[in-house]
Amino acid sequence: MIAAAGVDESSLHYRGWRVVLACFLMAFFMFGFGLYGQGVYLAELQRVHGWPGTLVSAASTCSFLLTSVLVIFTDDLLARIGLRSLILCGLSALGASTVLLALMQTPWQLYLAYALMSVGWTGMGTVVIATVLNSWFDRRRGLALSLAYNGATCGGIVLVPLLLSLTGSIGFRSAMLAATMAMVVLVLPVVVFFIGWPTQMSAAAGGRSSSGVARKTLLANAAFWTMVLPIAIALLAQMGFIIHQVTFLEPLIGRASAGLAVTIMAAMAVAGRLSLGLFVDRLDPRLACAASMTSQAAALFVLLQSTSPTVLLASCAVYGFSIGNMITFPPLIIQREIGAAAFAAAMGLGTSISGIVSAFGPGIVGLARSFTGNYTSAFAMCVVLDLVAAGIVLWRPGRSGQTTREGVSAG
């Protein structure tokens, strides 16, 4: 809950909106460099050093798996070093990672850079963003999360083309160093001056008390699993489709139109987050989550039935409308059903589980395509996964959320 009851969260003078701006910039650069930019690194490191794609891809996979382990301990780090210090550590690690990517000469440096990127995710990723915004907002929590998480999508839309453009004009090394400097100049001041907990809120209210007890209690809590498992399953299907989208569409509508489909999907992800943010605080987050998963299943089903460019692009637009919301729903469900006392622990553990499961999405879709020779069975499997996820997230197992709150308090 927020620190002071009765504050006007709709007012632009409310300090929480400055915290949202800081979180938007954190997500912009973290996702821009740490997720969407990895395609740029793959191409450039192969071109400059001649390293095989498997080497770079393996480093990327190791980074995502390491991130999934580190985020479990976000609440412990918040308690030990504090919010602002954790974010500054994440910013320093991400900056060191991108500088090393620009200057590296040997493969071991590549793995060090990606390990540093994992530390960056721990300090500037979705768990920290959700935890701090959860402490500042109550009635407008969904809108605040949607606005902040839109930084992630904007990072892909803006930063990646900018890196490609700069690489073409001044080279990869200079492009990475310039973008890193821009990140530090933009993010450092807002973190130092804007980020913090509400004044009257104790450390425990930020969701950082009894971390070990909280995690053990969560693992035995049915309400937690009926939130985590469907999100993980939906993200597995989502990652599988996103990675294989261009390969599927290019033979049907050509490379240019396939690229347009990606752009439309990303733009609709921004629109979907903004639209959801305006209304989600008045909705049941589980129902809204199930609706989003069902809409993705419907879009994929239509995609498999048509070869019309218009229908295919429209299906990608519908699919994209729900993409960004898959990381918006978990903090809303956690706050409502599990509570503030275990919030950071639940976010860290849930994000870890979802990250590990979804990492297999592209590989599973690729294997299905290899066995069948086309994407029909692979994407049909994604449709089924989305529908199964939608069914699970609607299951409300008793009052287990209350049990979690009591267990954490007792610890």
C-alpha positions as CSV (number, residue, x, y, z in Angstrom):
1,M,0.0,0.0,0.0
2,I,1.1,3.6,-0.4
3,A,2.6,5.5,2.5
4,A,-0.1,8.0,3.0
5,A,-3.9,7.4,2.7
6,G,-6.0,10.0,0.9
7,V,-3.3,11.4,-1.4
8,D,-4.5,12.5,-4.9
9,E,-2.7,10.0,-7.2
10,S,-4.3,11.6,-10.2
11,S,-2.5,14.9,-9.6
12,L,0.6,15.6,-11.8
13,H,2.2,17.1,-8.6
14,Y,2.1,13.7,-6.9
15,R,5.7,12.6,-6.5
16,G,4.8,9.1,-7.6
17,W,4.6,10.2,-11.2
18,R,8.2,11.3,-11.1
19,V,9.0,7.8,-9.9
20,V,7.1,6.5,-12.9
21,L,9.3,8.6,-15.2
22,A,12.4,7.2,-13.6
23,C,11.1,3.6,-14.0
24,F,10.2,4.3,-17.6
25,L,13.8,5.3,-18.4
26,M,15.1,2.3,-16.5
27,A,12.9,0.0,-18.5
28,F,13.7,1.8,-21.8
29,F,17.5,1.2,-21.5
30,M,17.3,-2.2,-19.7
31,F,15.1,-3.8,-22.3
32,G,16.6,-1.8,-25.2
33,F,20.2,-3.0,-24.3
34,G,19.4,-6.2,-22.4
35,L,16.7,-7.8,-24.7
36,Y,16.0,-6.2,-28.0
37,G,19.6,-5.1,-28.6
38,Q,20.9,-8.7,-28.5
39,G,20.0,-9.2,-32.1
40,V,22.3,-6.2,-32.9
41,Y,25.2,-7.7,-30.8
42,L,24.8,-11.1,-32.5
43,A,25.2,-9.6,-36.0
44,E,28.0,-7.2,-35.2
45,L,30.1,-9.6,-33.1
46,Q,29.9,-12.2,-35.8
47,R,30.9,-9.6,-38.4
48,V,33.7,-8.0,-36.4
49,H,35.2,-11.0,-34.7
50,G,34.0,-13.9,-36.8
51,W,32.6,-15.6,-33.8
52,P,30.0,-18.3,-34.5
53,G,26.4,-17.5,-33.8
54,T,26.2,-20.4,-31.4
55,L,28.8,-18.8,-29.1
56,V,27.0,-15.5,-28.9
57,S,23.6,-17.3,-28.5
58,A,24.9,-19.5,-25.7
59,A,26.1,-16.4,-23.8
60,S,22.7,-14.9,-24.2
61,T,21.0,-18.0,-22.9
62,C,23.4,-18.1,-19.9
63,S,22.6,-14.5,-19.2
64,F,18.8,-15.0,-19.1
65,L,19.1,-18.1,-16.9
66,L,21.5,-16.3,-14.5
67,T,19.0,-13.4,-14.4
68,S,16.2,-15.8,-13.5
69,V,18.2,-17.0,-10.5
70,L,19.4,-13.5,-9.3
71,V,15.9,-11.9,-9.3
72,I,14.8,-14.4,-6.7
73,F,16.9,-12.5,-4.2
74,T,15.7,-9.0,-5.1
75,D,13.9,-8.6,-1.8
76,D,17.1,-9.6,0.1
77,L,19.1,-7.1,-1.8
78,L,16.6,-4.3,-1.1
79,A,16.8,-5.0,2.6
80,R,20.6,-5.2,2.6
81,I,21.6,-2.2,0.4
82,G,18.5,-0.2,-0.2
83,L,16.4,0.7,-3.2
84,R,18.5,3.5,-4.7
85,S,21.8,1.6,-4.2
86,L,20.4,-1.5,-5.8
87,I,19.3,0.5,-8.9
88,L,22.6,2.3,-9.1
89,C,24.4,-1.0,-8.9
90,G,22.2,-2.3,-11.8
91,L,22.9,0.9,-13.8
92,S,26.6,0.5,-13.3
93,A,26.6,-3.2,-14.2
94,L,24.5,-2.5,-17.4
95,G,26.9,0.4,-18.4
96,A,29.9,-1.8,-17.8
97,S,28.3,-4.6,-19.9
98,T,27.6,-2.3,-22.9
99,V,31.1,-0.7,-22.7
100,L,32.6,-4.2,-22.6
101,L,30.5,-5.3,-25.6
102,A,32.0,-2.3,-27.5
103,L,35.6,-3.0,-26.5
104,M,35.8,-6.8,-26.2
105,Q,38.4,-8.8,-28.1
106,T,38.0,-12.4,-26.6
107,P,35.1,-14.7,-26.0
108,W,35.5,-14.8,-22.2
109,Q,34.8,-11.1,-22.2
110,L,31.5,-11.8,-24.0
111,Y,30.4,-14.0,-21.2
112,L,31.6,-11.5,-18.6
113,A,29.6,-8.8,-20.4
114,Y,26.4,-10.9,-20.4
115,A,26.9,-11.8,-16.7
116,L,27.1,-8.1,-15.9
117,M,23.9,-7.6,-17.9
118,S,22.2,-10.1,-15.6
119,V,23.2,-7.9,-12.6
120,G,21.7,-5.0,-14.5
121,W,18.4,-6.9,-14.9
122,T,18.4,-7.5,-11.1
123,G,18.8,-3.8,-10.3
124,M,16.7,-2.2,-13.1
125,G,14.3,-4.9,-14.2
126,T,10.6,-5.6,-13.8
127,V,10.8,-6.8,-10.2
128,V,12.3,-3.6,-8.8
129,I,10.1,-1.4,-11.0
130,A,6.9,-3.2,-9.8
131,T,8.0,-3.2,-6.2
132,V,8.7,0.6,-6.0
133,L,5.6,1.5,-7.9
134,N,3.5,-0.8,-5.8
135,S,4.6,1.3,-2.8
136,W,3.6,4.6,-4.4
137,F,0.3,3.8,-5.9
138,D,-3.0,2.2,-4.8
139,R,-5.9,3.5,-6.9
140,R,-3.8,4.2,-10.0
141,R,-1.3,1.3,-9.7
142,G,-2.3,-0.3,-13.0
143,L,-1.8,2.9,-14.9
144,A,1.5,3.6,-13.3
145,L,2.8,0.1,-14.1
146,S,1.5,0.3,-17.7
147,L,3.3,3.7,-18.3
148,A,6.5,2.5,-16.7
149,Y,6.6,-0.8,-18.6
150,N,5.9,0.9,-21.9
151,G,9.5,2.0,-21.5
152,A,10.5,-1.6,-22.3
153,T,8.6,-1.6,-25.7
154,C,9.9,1.9,-26.5
155,G,13.4,0.7,-25.9
156,G,13.0,-1.8,-28.7
157,I,11.2,0.6,-31.0
158,V,13.7,3.5,-30.5
159,L,17.0,2.2,-29.2
160,V,17.6,-0.7,-31.6
161,P,17.1,1.3,-34.8
162,L,19.2,4.1,-33.3
163,L,22.0,1.6,-32.6
164,L,21.8,0.3,-36.1
165,S,21.9,3.7,-37.6
166,L,24.8,4.8,-35.5
167,T,26.7,1.6,-36.3
168,G,26.3,2.3,-40.0
169,S,27.7,5.9,-39.6
170,I,30.3,5.8,-36.8
171,G,30.8,2.0,-36.2
172,F,29.6,-0.4,-33.6
173,R,32.1,0.5,-30.9
174,S,31.4,4.2,-31.0
175,A,27.6,3.6,-31.3
176,M,27.6,1.5,-28.1
177,L,29.8,4.0,-26.2
178,A,27.6,6.9,-27.2
179,A,24.4,5.1,-26.3
180,T,25.9,4.1,-22.9
181,M,26.8,7.7,-22.2
182,A,23.3,8.8,-23.1
183,M,21.9,6.2,-20.7
184,V,24.0,7.4,-17.8
185,V,23.2,11.1,-18.5
186,L,19.5,10.4,-18.6
187,V,19.0,7.7,-16.0
188,L,21.5,8.7,-13.2
189,P,19.9,12.0,-12.3
190,V,16.3,10.7,-12.2
191,V,17.3,7.8,-10.0
192,V,19.2,10.0,-7.6
193,F,16.5,12.7,-7.3
194,F,13.3,10.8,-8.0
195,I,13.6,7.2,-6.8
196,G,12.8,6.4,-3.2
197,W,10.1,4.9,-0.9
198,P,7.2,7.1,0.3
199,T,8.2,9.1,3.3
200,Q,6.1,7.5,6.0
201,M,6.6,3.9,4.8
202,S,8.8,1.6,6.7
203,A,11.3,-0.8,5.1
204,A,9.0,-3.8,5.6
205,A,6.1,-2.0,3.9
206,G,8.1,-2.1,0.7
207,G,7.6,-5.8,0.6
208,R,11.0,-6.8,1.9
209,S,10.3,-8.5,5.3
210,S,11.0,-12.2,6.2
211,S,12.3,-13.1,2.7
212,G,13.2,-16.7,3.3
213,V,9.9,-17.4,5.1
214,A,8.0,-15.6,2.4
215,R,9.5,-17.7,-0.4
216,K,8.8,-21.0,1.4
217,T,5.3,-20.0,2.1
218,L,4.7,-18.9,-1.5
219,L,5.9,-22.2,-2.9
220,A,3.2,-24.0,-0.8
221,N,0.5,-21.4,-1.8
222,A,-2.0,-22.5,-4.5
223,A,-3.0,-18.9,-5.3
224,F,0.6,-18.1,-6.1
225,W,0.9,-21.0,-8.5
226,T,-2.4,-20.3,-10.3
227,M,-0.8,-16.9,-11.1
228,V,2.7,-17.9,-11.9
229,L,2.1,-21.1,-14.0
230,P,-0.4,-19.5,-16.5
231,I,1.8,-16.4,-16.9
232,A,4.9,-18.7,-17.5
233,I,2.9,-20.8,-20.0
234,A,1.6,-17.8,-21.9
235,L,5.1,-16.2,-22.0
236,L,6.5,-19.5,-23.4
237,A,4.0,-19.4,-26.2
238,Q,4.5,-15.6,-26.7
239,M,8.3,-15.9,-26.9
240,G,8.0,-18.8,-29.3
241,F,5.8,-16.8,-31.7
242,I,7.8,-13.5,-31.4
243,I,11.1,-15.2,-32.3
244,H,9.7,-17.1,-35.2
245,Q,7.2,-14.5,-36.5
246,V,9.4,-13.1,-39.3
247,T,10.4,-16.6,-40.5
248,F,6.7,-17.6,-40.6
249,L,5.5,-14.5,-42.4
250,E,8.3,-13.8,-44.9
251,P,7.3,-16.7,-47.3
252,L,3.7,-15.5,-47.2
253,I,3.9,-11.7,-47.5
254,G,7.6,-10.9,-48.2
255,R,10.4,-9.5,-46.0
256,A,9.2,-5.9,-46.0
257,S,5.7,-6.8,-44.9
258,A,7.0,-9.2,-42.3
259,G,9.1,-6.3,-40.9
260,L,6.0,-4.1,-41.0
261,A,4.1,-6.8,-39.0
262,V,6.8,-6.6,-36.3
263,T,6.5,-2.8,-36.1
264,I,2.7,-3.0,-36.0
265,M,2.8,-5.6,-33.2
266,A,5.3,-3.5,-31.2
267,A,3.2,-0.3,-31.6
268,M,0.0,-2.2,-30.6
269,A,1.9,-3.5,-27.5
270,V,2.3,0.2,-26.4
271,A,-1.3,0.9,-27.2
272,G,-2.5,-2.2,-25.3
273,R,-0.5,-1.2,-22.2
274,L,-1.8,2.3,-22.2
275,S,-5.4,1.2,-22.8
276,L,-5.2,-1.4,-20.1
277,G,-3.7,1.1,-17.7
278,L,-6.7,3.4,-18.0
279,F,-9.1,0.7,-16.8
280,V,-7.3,-2.2,-15.2
281,D,-7.6,-0.7,-11.7
282,R,-11.4,-1.1,-12.0
283,L,-11.1,-4.7,-13.4
284,D,-10.5,-8.1,-11.9
285,P,-6.9,-8.7,-13.0
286,R,-7.4,-12.4,-13.3
287,L,-10.4,-12.0,-15.7
288,A,-8.5,-9.3,-17.7
289,C,-5.4,-11.6,-17.9
290,A,-7.5,-14.6,-19.1
291,A,-9.1,-12.3,-21.7
292,S,-5.7,-11.2,-23.0
293,M,-4.5,-14.8,-23.2
294,T,-7.7,-15.8,-25.1
295,S,-7.2,-12.9,-27.5
296,Q,-3.7,-14.1,-28.3
297,A,-5.0,-17.6,-28.9
298,A,-7.7,-16.2,-31.3
299,A,-5.2,-14.1,-33.2
300,L,-2.8,-17.0,-33.7
301,F,-5.7,-19.3,-34.8
302,V,-6.7,-16.7,-37.5
303,L,-3.1,-16.3,-38.5
304,L,-2.9,-20.0,-39.3
305,Q,-6.1,-19.9,-41.4
306,S,-5.3,-17.1,-43.8
307,T,-2.7,-16.1,-46.4
308,S,-4.2,-12.6,-46.9
309,P,-1.6,-9.9,-46.1
310,T,-4.4,-7.7,-44.6
311,V,-5.6,-10.5,-42.3
312,L,-2.1,-11.5,-41.3
313,L,-1.2,-7.9,-40.4
314,A,-4.4,-7.5,-38.5
315,S,-3.9,-10.7,-36.6
316,C,-0.4,-9.5,-35.6
317,A,-1.9,-6.2,-34.4
318,V,-4.5,-8.1,-32.2
319,Y,-1.7,-10.4,-30.9
320,G,0.5,-7.4,-30.1
321,F,-2.3,-5.6,-28.1
322,S,-1.8,-8.1,-25.3
323,I,1.9,-8.7,-25.5
324,G,3.0,-6.0,-23.0
325,N,0.3,-6.8,-20.5
326,M,1.7,-10.2,-19.6
327,I,4.2,-8.5,-17.3
328,T,1.6,-6.0,-16.0
329,F,-0.8,-8.5,-14.6
330,P,1.4,-10.4,-12.1
331,P,2.1,-7.4,-9.8
332,L,-1.6,-6.5,-9.8
333,I,-2.6,-10.0,-8.9
334,I,0.1,-10.3,-6.3
335,Q,-0.8,-7.1,-4.5
336,R,-4.5,-8.0,-4.4
337,E,-4.2,-11.6,-3.4
338,I,-0.9,-12.0,-1.6
339,G,-0.3,-8.5,-0.2
340,A,2.4,-6.0,0.3
341,A,4.4,-7.9,3.0
342,A,5.5,-10.6,0.5
343,F,5.3,-8.5,-2.7
344,A,9.0,-8.4,-3.6
345,A,9.5,-12.0,-2.7
346,A,6.5,-13.1,-4.8
347,M,7.6,-10.9,-7.8
348,G,11.1,-12.2,-7.7
349,L,10.2,-15.8,-7.4
350,G,7.4,-15.5,-10.0
351,T,9.6,-13.7,-12.4
352,S,12.3,-16.3,-12.0
353,I,9.9,-19.2,-12.7
354,S,8.4,-17.4,-15.7
355,G,11.8,-16.5,-17.1
356,I,13.1,-20.0,-16.9
357,V,10.0,-21.6,-18.5
358,S,9.6,-19.0,-21.2
359,A,13.2,-19.3,-22.3
360,F,12.3,-22.6,-23.8
361,G,9.6,-21.1,-26.0
362,P,11.7,-20.4,-29.1
363,G,13.4,-23.8,-28.9
364,I,10.1,-25.7,-28.5
365,V,8.5,-23.9,-31.5
366,G,11.6,-24.5,-33.5
367,L,11.6,-28.2,-32.7
368,A,7.9,-28.6,-33.6
369,R,8.6,-26.9,-36.9
370,S,11.6,-29.2,-37.6
371,F,9.5,-32.3,-36.9
372,T,6.5,-31.3,-39.0
373,G,8.2,-29.1,-41.7
374,N,5.9,-26.1,-41.1
375,Y,4.6,-23.8,-38.4
376,T,1.0,-25.1,-38.3
377,S,1.5,-27.6,-35.5
378,A,3.9,-25.3,-33.7
379,F,1.6,-22.3,-33.5
380,A,-1.5,-24.6,-32.9
381,M,0.4,-25.8,-29.8
382,C,0.8,-22.1,-28.8
383,V,-3.0,-21.6,-29.2
384,V,-3.6,-24.6,-26.9
385,L,-1.1,-23.3,-24.4
386,D,-2.7,-19.9,-24.3
387,L,-6.2,-21.4,-23.7
388,V,-4.9,-23.7,-21.0
389,A,-3.2,-20.7,-19.3
390,A,-6.4,-18.7,-19.5
391,G,-8.2,-21.5,-17.8
392,I,-5.7,-21.9,-15.0
393,V,-5.5,-18.2,-14.2
394,L,-9.3,-18.1,-13.6
395,W,-8.9,-20.7,-10.9
396,R,-9.2,-19.1,-7.4
397,P,-8.2,-21.8,-4.8
398,G,-9.9,-20.7,-1.6
399,R,-8.3,-18.0,0.5
400,S,-4.7,-19.1,0.1
401,G,-3.7,-15.5,-0.4
402,Q,-4.8,-14.8,3.2
403,T,-2.7,-17.8,4.4
404,T,0.3,-16.2,2.7
405,R,-0.1,-12.9,4.5
406,E,-0.5,-14.7,7.8
407,G,2.5,-16.9,7.2
408,V,4.7,-14.0,6.3
409,S,3.5,-11.9,9.3
410,A,4.2,-14.8,11.6
411,G,7.8,-15.1,10.2
